[in-house]
């Protein structure tokens, strides 16, 4: 039994990283890149699905720099929009699902049948039937939708609106708006407590993580994220639900929050330039951050807060998914 437990604790896992500017997904195993999988233009949102599938949002919209106006960019190539489907056993993209215009972030229904995709330019949420490979519903949401997360019970879909500073809570059966709680400025990502009773929302310009009561659908708290230039972005919940990790973008750090009390326990400083996407090992002992400007991923020892390694993965790493 002791030997079996040791083997389980040492079980291998893979980290998948979407590279927005090199149009591929890097595959990391044992803290080294073992493959890179071409998936299409400008991959960003990335999620694991059932049946050994990986889904990646790809987009034909040109990437603009800070302060660059949309009207100054080349026209989008809508034929490049979609959700790439990767067969993990083969390590290749095997198809592309529709995802609406300029898909960025998305989540899956608990049964793995539907994708819920944010379409920033259209202020909409696309509902994609995976087996049918078609969009079956388009739901109007707040301006510039960003993060999409399905509640643990599968009954509601949470969509952040960067421009309106709100979260649209959508009924997953009827697709009607249930509530639209206001949050701090420029909300990005949503993560749930393990019991599903609270949702945590990172707010980039608000320098905070807001807490939403899933029962009342109202904001019940606000966690301030301190530090020079802190702009909360990606969220990752520890496997045991005890801690929430938050990347701070231009702040270059990761904040560690006690998920029960809402207090910031510590901050891992200088993890890399503009960390955005974030993921945890299945055991919760290692943290991975996607550092866009330096084209690498930082590997952080959670117990010590030390950077174990920086792994070059591709151009402009954006999102992270971890597969046990």
Residue, then its C-alpha position, 0 to 999 in steps of 0.5 A: x500500500x505504501x509503495x502504491x501511494x508513493x507511485x500515485x504521488x509521483x504519477x506523471x502529468x502534462x502541462x499544455x500551454x497555448x502560444x498566442x503568437x506562434x500558433x501552437x500548443x507546447x506540451x511540458x512533461x517533467x518540466x521540459x517541452x516534449x512537443x509543440x502542436x500546431x492548432x491554428x491562428x492566435x490560440x488563447x483559451x485552453x481546456x481539457x475535455x473528456x475522451x482524451x481531447x484538448x480544446x483550444x480557442x483560435x482566432x483570425x482577429x489581429x492582435x493589437x498592442x497596448x493602446x492600439x485602436x481596433x480601426x488601425x489593425x488589419x481586418x479579421x479573417x473570420x475563417x480562422x475563428x473556432x475551437x481547435x480539437x486536439x487528440x492528446x493520444x496522437x498529439x495532433x489537432x484533428x478538427x475545428x469546431x465553430x466558436x463564434x467571432x473571435x473566440x477567446x475564453x470558454x468552458x465545458x458543460x459537466x457532461x462534456x457535450x457543450x462548449x460555452x464560448x465568449x465572443x468579445x467583439x460581438x458581446x455574446x456567448x456562443x453555445x456549441x454542441x460538440x457532437x453536432x459540431x454547430x452553434x445551437x445558441x447565441x446569448x447576449x452578454x455584457x460588453x467585451x466578455x472575457x472569462x467563462x466558467x460553469x458552476x460546479x453543479x452545471x446549472x449556471x454559466x458565469x461570464x465576465x464583462x470587461x467593459x461593463x464591470x459585471x458578471x453575467x450569470x446565465x441559466x445553463x438550461x434556459x440561457x436566461x439571465x439570472x443576475x448581473x452583479x457588479x464587480x471591480x473594474x475590468x473583470x477577467x477570470x472566474x474560479x469556484x470554491x470546491x463546494x460551489x457556494x462562492x465564485x471568485x472573480x479577478x478584476x484587472x484594473x480594480x486590483x482585487x478579487x471579488x467574491x460572489x455568493x452563488x446562492x444570492x448571486x450578489x457580491x459578498x466580499x472583496x479581496x484587495x491584491x496589493x503590490x506595485x502594478x498588481x493587475x489580477x488576471x488568471x485564477x487557479x484553485x488548489x486541488x484541496x480547495x484550501x487556497x486560490x492563486x492569482x496572477x498579477x499581470x504587470x505586477x509580475x507576481x502570484x498572490x496566494x489567498x486562503x479560500x475560506x477566509x479570503x485573506x492573502x497569505x503570501x505573494x510569490x514575487x518576480x515570477x516572470x514578466x506579466x504572468x497571465x495563465x496559471x495552472x497547478x500540478x494534480x498534487x498542488x505542489x507546483x504552480x505554472x504561470x504563462x509569461x507572455x513577454x518572455x515566451x516562457x513558463x515559470x515553475x514555482x514550488x508552492x511550499x517555498x515560493x521559489x522558482x524551480x525553473x523557467x521553460x521556454x515554450x513558444x511566442x506569447x504563452x497565454x493559457x495553461x491546462x494541466x492533465x494528470 
